[in-house]
């Protein structure tokens, strides 16, 4: 697969990097009990916000690497070569790693509900899993200088947060509903 640097922004965004508000990251951490891997981040975002035990940046070619553990994923937006949805490629990778059992639990933040339509051929369809559609559009943040984040614009479309639960215990779905129910409607 190609490097995510080749992605073009979509939806009139000036960038395809939209960082997650801390309250969403904390809800993911509460759901999973921690974050082992963030495969689509920057060093600054991980150090100041996500605090995953391991992470990949653009230079690490995360789509070509093996993922494991509890994964937090807010993928870059835009289009990949061939005019494919970047988010759909990242979802397909997450689904592959989850289906193989390397990713044991994950929370995926979809910048747009489009992920439900573009991922129907993935090993795991996001619509078959617990998900949350926030009541209001998420106010993503941007980094203005190292470690300093400010609210950015909300997207012009609805977002979705999908939970890939642990297969060895059933309490995760309840934790997801409790943690994300404050943001919007949770479907199980």
C-alpha positions in Angstrom: 0.0 0.0 0.0 1.1 3.5 -0.5 2.1 6.0 2.2 -0.6 8.1 3.7 1.3 11.2 2.6 -0.2 10.8 -0.8 -3.7 11.3 0.4 -5.7 14.3 -0.7 -8.0 16.1 1.7 -11.7 15.7 1.1 -14.8 17.6 2.1 -13.2 21.0 1.6 -10.8 20.5 4.5 -7.4 22.2 4.4 -5.8 19.1 5.9 -6.6 15.4 6.3 -5.4 15.4 9.9 -8.2 16.0 12.4 -7.2 15.3 16.0 -9.6 13.9 18.5 -11.0 15.9 21.4 -9.6 14.6 24.6 -13.0 13.6 26.0 -13.5 11.1 23.1 -10.0 9.6 23.7 -10.8 9.3 27.4 -14.0 7.5 26.6 -12.1 5.0 24.4 -9.6 4.5 27.2 -12.4 3.9 29.7 -14.0 1.4 27.3 -10.9 -0.6 26.7 -9.0 -0.1 30.0 -6.1 1.5 28.1 -4.7 2.0 24.6 -1.9 -0.3 23.4 -1.6 1.1 19.9 -2.5 4.2 17.9 -1.5 3.4 14.3 -2.3 6.8 12.8 -0.9 9.6 14.9 2.0 12.0 15.5 4.5 11.9 18.2 3.1 15.1 19.8 -0.5 13.9 19.7 0.4 10.6 21.3 2.6 12.2 24.0 0.0 14.9 24.8 -3.3 13.2 24.2 -3.6 9.5 23.3 -0.7 8.2 25.4 -0.7 4.8 23.7 2.0 2.3 24.6 3.0 2.2 20.9 2.1 4.3 17.9 2.8 4.8 14.2 3.3 8.1 12.4 3.1 8.7 8.6 6.7 7.6 8.2 6.0 4.1 9.7 3.7 2.8 6.9 1.2 1.5 9.4 -1.0 0.0 6.8 1.8 -2.4 6.0 2.7 -3.4 9.6 1.2 -5.8 12.1 -1.1 -4.3 14.8 -1.9 -5.8 18.2 -3.6 -5.2 21.5 -6.2 -2.5 22.2 -6.3 -0.1 19.3 -7.5 3.5 19.1 -7.9 4.6 15.5 -8.8 8.0 14.2 -7.6 7.6 10.6 -6.5 10.3 8.3 -9.2 11.6 5.9 -9.0 12.2 2.3 -8.8 9.9 -0.7 -6.1 7.3 -1.4 -4.7 6.6 -4.9 -7.4 5.3 -7.2 -9.9 7.7 -5.5 -10.5 5.2 -2.7 -11.6 6.4 0.7 -8.6 6.6 3.1 -10.9 5.8 6.0 -12.1 2.6 4.3 -8.5 1.5 3.8 -7.7 2.0 7.4 -11.0 0.3 8.5 -10.1 -2.7 6.2 -6.7 -2.9 7.9 -8.2 -2.7 11.4 -10.8 -5.4 10.5 -8.1 -7.7 9.1 -6.0 -7.4 12.3 -9.2 -7.9 14.5 -10.4 -10.8 12.4 -6.9 -12.4 12.8 -7.0 -12.0 16.6 -4.0 -9.6 16.8 -6.2 -6.6 17.7 -8.2 -7.8 20.7 -10.3 -4.7 21.1 -10.6 -1.3 19.3 -12.4 2.0 19.0 -12.5 3.6 15.5 -13.5 7.2 15.0 -15.0 7.7 11.6 -14.8 11.3 10.4 -18.0 10.7 8.4 -20.8 8.1 8.3 -19.5 7.3 4.9 -17.4 4.5 6.5 -20.6 2.5 6.8 -21.1 2.6 3.0 -17.5 2.3 1.9 -16.6 -0.7 4.1 -19.3 -3.2 3.2 -16.7 -5.5 1.6 -14.3 -5.5 4.6 -13.9 -8.6 6.7 -15.9 -7.0 9.5 -18.6 -4.5 8.6 -18.8 -1.5 11.1 -22.6 -1.6 11.0 -22.6 -5.1 12.6 -20.7 -3.8 15.6 -21.7 -1.5 18.5 -21.4 2.1 17.3 -22.3 5.6 18.5 -23.6 8.4 16.3 -22.8 11.6 18.2 -25.7 14.1 18.8 -23.6 16.9 17.4 -20.7 17.0 15.0 -17.4 16.4 16.8 -15.3 19.5 17.1 -11.9 18.0 16.1 -8.8 19.9 17.2 -5.7 21.1 15.4 -2.2 21.5 16.7 -1.0 25.2 16.5 2.4 24.5 17.9 4.1 21.5 19.5 1.7 20.2 22.2 -0.8 23.1 21.9 -4.2 22.1 20.5 -7.2 24.3 19.7 -10.7 23.5 18.5 -11.0 23.3 14.8 -14.0 23.4 12.7 -16.6 20.7 12.9 -17.1 18.7 9.8 -20.1 19.4 7.6 -21.4 15.8 8.1 -22.1 13.4 11.0 -19.4 11.3 12.6 -19.5 7.7 13.8 -17.6 5.9 16.6 -17.4 2.1 16.2 -16.4 -0.4 18.9 -14.8 -3.7 18.1 -15.3 -5.6 21.4 -13.2 -8.3 23.0 -14.3 -11.7 22.1 -13.3 -13.3 25.4 -15.7 -11.2 27.6 -19.0 -9.4 27.2 -18.5 -6.4 29.5 -16.9 -4.2 26.9 -20.1 -3.5 25.1 -21.6 -2.2 28.3 -18.5 -0.1 29.0 -18.7 1.3 25.4 -22.4 2.2 25.9 -21.7 3.9 29.2 -18.6 5.8 28.0 -20.0 6.9 24.6 -23.8 7.2 25.5 -23.1 10.7 26.8 -22.0 11.8 23.3 -25.0 10.4 21.3 -27.0 7.4 20.4 -25.3 4.0 20.9 -26.6 1.1 18.8 -25.7 -2.5 19.8 
